[in-house]
Amino acid sequence: MEELGAALGIDVRMTIYRLLKDLGYRTSYSHGGRYYALKRTVNFDERGLWSARSVWFSQHGTLMATLERFVSDSQRGYFATELEPLLHVGVKESLLRLIQKGRISRERVSHSYLYCSQIDAIRKCQLAARGAELGVSLDSLITPDEVSNEIKAAIVLFAALLDERQCRLFAGVEALQFGKGTESWIADLLGIHRQTVAKGRRELLVGEVDFEHVRKKGAGRPRVEKKRPKSSKRSKS
């Protein structure tokens, strides 16, 4: 924008934007969207991408919109390590924002997250295709209907041992495990509010866990020593 203003001798950005709109332009998804290109000069490849001097543009618009389209249209989902060399930019923060907005989903595969469509039917197909590629079975997350009464009882029993904050985070872990849209089921199971489950889930996703209140080593109830019976006066020992 500064270069355009200097070339045109215009200090008002809105005036420059109006000129660009009349000509038709694209905004880069790389470099914080600071670069512009005339539409008639852009020639997107089969992926919908185009670059000029290491500045990248997408026919889908912003980086988040491009990531959403790539992930949703993929036959086998994407790992972040696959998307970064493909788009030539860092993608982890944008992927996390898409997850928080509910525009894509993710599944734990080995030690990484596989980003998939938020539509269940498409996500299952993506997991199946990725599983076939890796030679493993990547079934969809267990649904609440598939949870046995024994597991439900164990979840409730364990939650009863936790304080309020720990229970909230535990509920968040369970919501992540069972997938998006199960907050109400977890809340009913544990007898807590749905927003409490959502808060715990959100804290874990963004890393907002208060470690200062985690019990330090040595804390807790004092150790109880076993009392030995006193020897009788009649005892010779």
Secondary structure, 3 states (H helix, E strand, C coil): CHHHHHHHCCCCHHHHHHHHHHHCEEECCCHHHCCEEEHHHCCCCCCCEEEECCEEEECCCCHHHHHHHHHHHCCCCEEHHHHHHHHCCCCHHHHHHHHHCCCCEEEEECCEEEEECCCHHHHHHHHHHHHHHHCCCCCCCCCHHHCCHHHHHHHHHHHHCCCHHHHHHHHHHHHHHHCCCCHHHHHHHHCCCHHHHHHHHHHHHHCCCCHHHCCCCCCCCCCCCCCCCCCCCCCCC
